[in-house]
Amino acid sequence: MKLDPVLPQVLDGNVLSGRRLATYVKDRVAEAVENLHQHAGFRLCLAVVLVGDDPASAIYVRNKGRACRKVGIASRSIRLPSDTPQERVLAEIHALNADPEVDGILVQLPLPEHLDVNTVIDAVDPAKDVDGFHPANLGLLLGRNALLQPCTPSGVMLMLAAAGVPLKGAKALVVGRSLIVGRPMTQLLIRAHATTTCAHRHTKNLPELVGESDLVVVATGVPELIKGEWIKPGAVVIDVGISRREDGTLVGDVEFDAASQRASAITPVPGGVGPMTITMLLWNTVLAGRTRRGAAGPERQSPLG
């Protein structure tokens, strides 16, 4: 795999590092943010809506705020009690939609059970939907190049590009069918001219499909669902999943040690796809802000140049 010389070395042997690429992209984001401030006269702003007191969600929101500050993006955190009525949550989102100083809106998931997640996500202005979850933005993946794409799948595509993984004509398998990762990942690979299959944990011939694939992207949340012995020798393996064992160690959806003996490139857990998710959220904020404020055309641009 040959890398563009201006990009960071993302491969350490056959281990594909998301941390190195995330650092590089964040530098490009910081440059874009400062350029907008110097030449267009505004600072980008990302607003995060957090409902409830889920500890993991609170950590994610804190990390997103810290990431924003590092690249010069202003951040707002709207924190609501877990028993907040849906009408109040929607009112907060509508207020952010109407606020000209807010460029991106993110609703932290999961939401408390009494809230309808689809109604809440649908309330976000598609032009400020930096998570890429609004049905208008998801729908654009089918026919046109959506400006705001879901962060994890777009981060995976950037990792594949940086590592020089050939996709045109490749047999790609996506294991997982969520609207957050699996289905948009499938569409992005199709757009890259890969011959793409979408499977899931209930697929009957999963080992055979894995064994036939040049690229395997796994996002099921089932620890070590994909066995290393299934991997086709020389395949590229992208593990989006992350789970914590009883002993506190983190594992992905793929048996890493065994799979790494067969794969030409494989992402670790942690340190693989995870760092790219927040990074692409920052890049989406740049795209949303400069497009909405008329500082650039509506085309999706890559931080890799």
Helices and strands as residue ranges (DSSP letters): E 11-12, E 15-16, H 18-40, E 45-51, H 55-71, E 74-80, H 86-98, E 104-107, H 117-123, G 126-128, H 135-143, H 151-162, E 171-175, H 182-191, E 195-199, H 206-212, E 215-218, G 228-230, E 236-239, E 243-244, E 250-251, H 256-260, E 265-266, H 274-292
